[in-house]
Amino acid sequence: MDRNRTETPAAPSDVVTSATPTSPPGNLGQITALMRLLSDQTRLSILMLLSAGERNVTSLCDTLKLPQPTVSHHLGLLRMHDVVRCRRNGKQVIYALNPDFHSMGGGNLALEPTGLILRIQASAQ
């Protein structure tokens, strides 16, 4: 037997290797990841602005009163998780909600693949 090679013991035939009752059913893991992503105030603010239509980074920075690197960082996270999409228009990058994550009007956002409907409203300040 090679000393550098480790062998794993065979699983007994009565051990269940599929999902257990404590495993999240269906797409609960995806919903949890989405909730974690949306738990940031800046990212929620960006989504609320994009629910009204496409915006470029400069417009988002001006409205949010945040520096461009901060807004770009949050947009990158939202883009990596397919919540927003972007397209180039010359030198500008235009951001919009992913078609699967769309505005339903009245502060309602829906994420179709999971069947999750989020109601996000700005509070009066």
SVG drawing of the C-alpha trace seen along z (x, -y; Angstrom):
<svg xmlns="http://www.w3.org/2000/svg" viewBox="-48 -64 52 67">
<polyline fill="none" stroke="black" stroke-width="0.4" points="0.0,0.0 1.3,-3.5 1.9,-5.7 1.0,-8.9 -2.4,-7.6 -5.3,-7.6 -8.2,-5.4 -11.7,-6.3 -13.8,-3.5 -16.7,-2.2 -20.1,-3.5 -22.3,-0.9 -25.2,0.2 -27.8,-1.1 -26.4,-4.7 -28.6,-7.2 -26.4,-9.5 -29.2,-11.6 -30.9,-14.6 -31.7,-14.5 -34.7,-16.1 -32.4,-18.9 -31.3,-19.7 -33.0,-22.8 -35.9,-21.7 -35.9,-22.9 -34.5,-26.3 -34.4,-27.5 -30.6,-27.7 -31.0,-30.1 -33.5,-32.2 -31.2,-32.3 -28.3,-33.5 -30.5,-36.2 -31.6,-37.4 -28.0,-37.6 -27.2,-39.6 -30.1,-42.0 -29.4,-42.5 -27.3,-45.5 -28.9,-49.0 -26.8,-50.2 -27.7,-47.2 -31.4,-47.5 -31.3,-51.2 -29.7,-50.3 -32.4,-47.8 -35.1,-50.3 -33.6,-52.8 -33.2,-50.2 -36.8,-49.1 -37.8,-52.5 -35.6,-51.8 -32.0,-51.6 -29.4,-53.8 -25.7,-54.5 -23.2,-54.3 -22.8,-58.1 -26.5,-58.6 -26.6,-56.0 -23.6,-57.7 -25.3,-61.1 -28.6,-59.8 -27.1,-57.7 -24.4,-60.3 -21.8,-57.6 -18.4,-57.3 -18.1,-55.5 -15.9,-52.6 -18.5,-51.8 -21.4,-51.8 -19.4,-49.7 -18.5,-47.2 -22.2,-46.7 -23.2,-46.5 -20.6,-43.9 -22.0,-41.7 -25.5,-42.1 -24.3,-41.3 -22.4,-38.2 -25.6,-36.9 -27.6,-37.7 -29.8,-40.2 -28.8,-43.0 -27.4,-43.0 -25.3,-45.6 -24.7,-46.8 -22.2,-49.2 -23.3,-52.4 -20.1,-54.0 -18.0,-54.6 -21.0,-54.3 -22.1,-51.1 -25.9,-51.0 -27.4,-48.8 -30.9,-47.3 -32.7,-44.6 -32.3,-41.1 -35.4,-40.2 -36.0,-37.4 -35.9,-40.0 -38.3,-42.6 -40.4,-45.5 -44.1,-44.9 -44.7,-48.5 -45.6,-50.1 -42.3,-49.0 -42.8,-45.4 -40.0,-43.3 -40.4,-39.7 -37.8,-37.0 -39.5,-34.6 -37.3,-31.4 -37.8,-31.1 -41.4,-32.3 -40.3,-34.8 -42.0,-38.1 -40.3,-40.9 -42.1,-44.1 -39.5,-46.8 -40.7,-50.4 -38.7,-53.5 -39.6,-55.0 -40.6,-58.6 -37.7,-60.6"/>
</svg>
